[in-house]
């Protein structure tokens, strides 16, 4: 099953973006931070995700969403 973004919430005038995924996990993006630390990933219970494969899948879902809706960095 392909993971995708179901919702995106912009906070603090775009300084913080919260992406909700189909599996109820969350990716929080801080565009002003360095590229390596822009995204933080959490599961449906609010625990940080440490597994690299899940992070990669979530990052790809965010990138697809940004490309589809023309979200600028």
N, C-alpha and C positions, 0 to 999 in steps of 0.2 A: 504494500500500500504506500502510495506516495504522500509524503507529508506536505501540507500546504498551510498557508496563513488564512485564518478565518476572520481576523480583525486586527486593526492597527489603531493605536491611540497615541496622539501627539500630546506631549506635556511640556510645560516650560518653554513655550514658543518654539517647539521643534528641537530643543536641546536634549530631549529624552523621548524615545519612541518605543512603545510596547507592542510587540507582535504576539498574538495568541494563535496557537497552532491547532490543527484538527484533533490532536491527541491531548488537548488541554494544557500542554506545556507552554512556556512563555520565553520569548527572547527579548531582552531589553537592550536597546542600542543607544549609545551616546556618541553622536556624530563628531563632536568636537574633540574626543579622545583620540590618541594614536590608534592607527589601524589594528594593531595587535590586541588592544583591550577595548575596542568599541562595543562588542557584543558580550552579553552575559546570558547564560541559559539556566532555566529553572524548570523542574518537572511540575506536574499538577498539584503536588503537595507543598511546593515552595522550596524544595531542596535544590541546591546547585547540581547541575549535570556535569560530570567529569569524564564521561566516556566519549572518546574522540569521534567515534562513528556517529553518535547521536548529535554531537555538536556540528559536525560536517553536514549532516542531513538537515538540521535546522537552519544552518547558515545558507544552504542552497535554497531552501524554501523562502527565506527572507529576500534573497537576491532575485528569485523569480517574481515575488510580489512587487519588489521595487521596480523591476524592469516592466512589468505589466502595467503598473499605475504611474510610471514616470517619476518616482520619488528621487529627488536629487540628494546627493550626499551632504 
